Amino acid sequence: MEPKLAKLARQLNLRNAPASALPAIIVMTDDQRLPDPRPALAGLPTHSMVIFRHYNHPERARMANSIRRACRKYGHLFFVAGDVALAVRVQADGIHVPDHGQKHLARLLELACTHNFSVSASLHGVAQFNRLRPFIHRLDAVIISPVFPTKSHPGAKTMPAPTFHRLAALAAHNSCAAYALGGIRFDRLYQIKSAPVCGIAGISFAT
């Protein structure tokens, strides 16, 4: 990982994170762009986080368990996206709630509380934030995207800077950590460093 990007993310984390346990860097696994994140974990700063997606992997549970072990080895947190049962099975640190799971958010938060999981959720706009608002105080983090053009969604419309700043501020006001996702590079992160973000999330910067 680029050292100056990691350093800036850490600076933002120290300034804005509502709790010291929250990391500065989150790596999102991806079936296509990061099929095996394990080799990249050694190059991340200690106490980063991995959100395991790999929704279509034929041996998802085995892969999750292997990545979780690697995270423990290097001192990283491990979250499972969209599957509380798998998170319990592999002894994850938390769960991530993507868009398609947010209609069941109340139930997922109950299960997370039962298993002492931290919870993050995806966030793409003000309308979605308003739907999350009744639960925002129970979320540890929101991952806001797409902040910049990204290889995962070429040609997709990105979020206007004022909208990103507004969402980050709304999260911060509710003691919920905000992370920037989508096309993150040092020069781009520098453009939004005035926003109350706690760190960065992504795929390509981990490789």
C-alpha positions in Angstrom: 0.0 0.0 0.0 1.2 3.5 -0.8 2.8 4.9 2.4 1.6 8.5 1.9 -2.0 7.3 1.4 -1.8 5.2 4.5 -0.3 8.1 6.5 -3.1 10.5 5.4 -5.8 8.0 6.2 -4.2 7.6 9.7 -4.2 11.3 10.2 -7.9 11.5 9.3 -8.6 8.7 11.6 -6.8 10.3 14.6 -8.7 13.5 14.0 -12.2 12.2 13.3 -12.8 8.7 14.6 -15.4 8.6 17.4 -13.7 5.6 18.9 -10.0 4.5 18.9 -11.0 1.0 18.0 -12.0 2.0 14.5 -9.4 1.5 11.8 -8.1 4.0 9.2 -8.1 1.5 6.3 -10.8 -0.9 5.1 -10.2 -3.4 2.3 -13.2 -4.7 0.5 -12.7 -8.1 -1.1 -14.0 -8.6 -4.6 -14.6 -11.8 -6.6 -13.0 -10.2 -9.7 -10.6 -7.5 -8.7 -9.2 -9.0 -5.5 -10.1 -12.7 -5.6 -7.5 -13.6 -2.9 -6.7 -10.7 -0.6 -4.5 -12.7 1.7 -1.2 -11.7 0.1 -2.1 -8.0 0.4 -2.8 -8.2 4.2 0.9 -8.2 5.2 1.4 -4.8 3.5 -1.5 -3.1 5.3 -0.9 -1.1 8.5 -1.6 -3.0 11.6 -5.2 -2.7 12.7 -6.7 -2.3 9.3 -10.0 -4.0 8.4 -11.1 -6.5 5.8 -14.8 -6.7 4.7 -15.3 -10.1 3.2 -17.8 -10.1 0.3 -17.0 -12.8 -2.2 -20.8 -13.4 -2.4 -20.5 -15.9 -5.3 -17.5 -17.9 -4.2 -18.2 -21.7 -4.4 -16.4 -22.3 -1.0 -17.3 -19.0 0.7 -17.1 -20.4 4.2 -13.7 -21.9 3.7 -12.4 -18.7 2.1 -13.8 -16.6 4.9 -12.2 -18.7 7.6 -8.8 -18.6 5.8 -8.9 -14.8 5.4 -10.1 -14.4 9.0 -7.0 -16.4 10.2 -4.8 -14.2 8.1 -6.3 -11.1 9.6 -5.6 -12.4 13.1 -2.0 -13.1 12.1 -1.5 -9.5 10.9 -3.6 -7.7 13.5 -6.5 -6.7 11.3 -10.3 -6.7 12.0 -12.5 -9.1 9.9 -16.1 -8.3 8.9 -18.4 -10.5 6.9 -20.8 -8.8 4.5 -24.4 -9.9 4.3 -24.3 -13.1 6.4 -24.5 -13.1 10.1 -24.5 -16.9 10.4 -21.1 -17.0 8.5 -19.8 -14.2 10.7 -20.6 -16.3 13.8 -19.2 -19.4 12.3 -15.8 -17.9 11.5 -15.7 -15.7 14.7 -15.6 -12.4 12.8 -15.3 -9.1 14.5 -18.4 -7.6 12.8 -20.8 -7.6 9.9 -21.2 -5.3 7.0 -24.7 -4.6 5.7 -24.8 -3.9 1.9 -27.7 -2.3 0.2 -29.7 -5.5 -0.4 -29.6 -6.3 3.3 -30.8 -3.0 4.7 -34.5 -3.8 4.5 -33.8 -6.2 7.3 -31.5 -3.9 9.2 -33.5 -3.9 12.5 -33.2 -7.7 12.7 -29.5 -7.7 11.7 -28.7 -5.1 14.4 -30.5 -7.3 17.0 -28.4 -10.3 15.9 -25.2 -8.2 15.9 -25.9 -7.2 19.5 -26.5 -10.8 20.5 -23.1 -11.8 19.1 -21.3 -8.5 20.2 -20.5 -7.6 16.5 -19.6 -4.2 15.3 -21.7 -3.1 12.3 -21.0 -1.1 9.2 -23.4 -0.3 6.3 -23.1 1.0 2.8 -24.4 4.5 2.0 -24.9 6.1 -1.4 -26.9 9.2 -0.9 -29.1 11.4 1.3 -32.3 9.4 0.6 -30.6 6.2 1.8 -29.2 8.0 4.9 -32.8 9.1 5.7 -33.8 5.4 5.6 -30.9 4.6 7.9 -31.5 7.5 10.2 -33.6 5.5 12.8 -30.7 3.1 13.2 -27.7 5.4 12.7 -26.8 5.5 16.4 -26.5 1.7 16.4 -24.2 1.6 13.5 -20.4 1.8 14.0 -19.6 3.0 10.5 -21.0 3.9 7.1 -19.0 3.4 3.9 -19.9 6.2 1.5 -19.6 5.7 -2.2 -18.8 6.2 -5.0 -16.7 9.2 -4.1 -14.5 9.1 -7.2 -14.5 7.2 -10.5 -13.8 3.6 -9.9 -12.7 0.6 -11.9 -15.5 -1.5 -10.2 -18.1 0.6 -11.9 -16.6 2.3 -15.0 -18.6 5.2 -16.3 -20.9 5.3 -13.2 -21.9 8.7 -11.9 -19.9 9.7 -8.8 -21.1 11.5 -5.8 -20.9 15.3 -5.8 -18.4 16.6 -3.3 -21.1 18.6 -1.3 -23.2 15.5 -0.9 -20.2 13.5 0.3 -19.3 16.2 2.9 -23.0 16.3 4.0 -23.2 12.6 4.5 -19.9 12.4 6.4 -21.1 15.3 8.6 -24.5 13.6 9.3 -22.7 10.4 10.3 -20.2 12.2 12.5 -23.1 14.1 14.2 -24.5 10.7 15.2 -21.1 9.3 16.4 -21.0 7.0 13.4 -17.7 6.7 11.6 -17.7 7.7 7.9 -15.4 6.1 5.3 -14.8 7.1 1.7 -15.0 4.4 -0.9 -14.5 4.6 -4.7 -11.4 5.4 -6.7 -9.3 6.4 -3.6 -5.8 7.7 -4.3 -3.6 10.0 -2.3 -4.4 13.1 -4.5 -8.1 12.4 -4.4 -8.2 11.8 -0.6 -6.3 15.1 -0.1 -9.2 16.9 -1.9 -11.7 15.7 0.7 -9.6 15.8 3.8 -11.6 18.6 5.3 -14.6 16.2 5.6 -15.1 14.4 8.9 -14.0 11.1 7.5 -12.4 8.4 9.7 -10.6 6.6 6.9 -10.8 5.0 3.5 -12.2 1.9 2.0 -11.4 0.2 -1.3 -9.9 -2.5 -3.4 -7.1 -1.3 -5.6 -5.0 0.5 -3.0 -4.4 -2.7 -1.2 -2.6 -4.4 -4.1 
